[in-house]
Amino acid sequence: MLVTNAIRLQLPKLNGRNYNNWSAQLNVYFRSQDLWDLVEKGFIDVTKSELFEALKKKKEVLLEICRKDQKALHAIFQAVEEPIFLKI
């Protein structure tokens, strides 16, 4: 059986009258957990921004494929008689 000496941390609760103490204690806690940058700067989801850039590139590729498809279809339309065009 694994026994750990974990300390149960109880974070202070803000009650409206203890902001200064609460703020100081949470500041120390967040810094000790290497979380202060998230508190100060907010969360920037790099994965989503990279995904966004990738989707933009894929969108450009998709649009190019669609343009080529339309060019090919236009060429086919130009190369067939009207009764065949109506069947397409």
Residue, then its C-alpha position, 0 to 999 in steps of 0.5 A: m500500500l502506497v502512503t503519501n504525505a499529501i497536504r490537503l490545501q484549503l483555499p480561502k473563500l472570498n466573502g466580500r470582506n476579506y479581498n486583500n487577504w484572499s487575493a494575497q493568499l491566492n496570488v501565492y498559491f497560483r505562483s507556487q503552482d506555476l499558474w500565475d501567467l494564466v491568471e494574469k494573461g488569460f488562457i490562449d489556446v495555441t492548438k485552436s489558433e494553430l488549427f485556425e491557421a491550418l483550416k485557413k490553408k485548407k480552405e484555400v486549398l479547398l477553394e482552389i480545388c472547387r475553382k478547378d472543378q468548376k473550370a473543368l465543368h465549364a469546359i465540359f459544358q462548352a464541349v457538349e450539345e444542348p441535349i447532352f448538357l441538359k442530361i448533365 
